[in-house]
């Protein structure tokens, strides 16, 4: 699924679930790490193992959509 320039939260959740349900991504763990001021879930994804950790942050503010679209494509 591809996200358009402006997308609804429900479209993002559907896209995220489609990615996580792919067979090669079974080791990924999705968790709710917080709630927005609108009480929508903020998700964290964890995968891989090792000593190094990488944090990738998307959408500090609700209208910063390009970073979320880039992460979905990544």
FENFEN-V306474 format. One record per backbone hydrogen bond with DSSP energy under -0.5 kcal/mol. CO is the residue of the C=O (numbers start at 1). NH is the residue of the N-H. If there is no record, write none. Layout:
BEGIN
co=CO nh=NH
co=CO nh=NH
END
This chain:
BEGIN
co=5 nh=7
co=8 nh=12
co=9 nh=13
co=10 nh=14
co=11 nh=15
co=12 nh=16
co=13 nh=17
co=14 nh=18
co=15 nh=19
co=16 nh=20
co=17 nh=21
co=19 nh=22
co=22 nh=25
co=23 nh=26
co=25 nh=28
co=29 nh=46
co=31 nh=33
co=31 nh=44
co=34 nh=42
co=36 nh=39
co=40 nh=36
co=41 nh=43
co=42 nh=33
co=42 nh=34
co=44 nh=31
co=46 nh=29
co=54 nh=56
co=61 nh=64
co=63 nh=65
co=64 nh=68
co=65 nh=69
co=66 nh=70
co=67 nh=71
co=68 nh=72
co=69 nh=73
co=70 nh=74
END
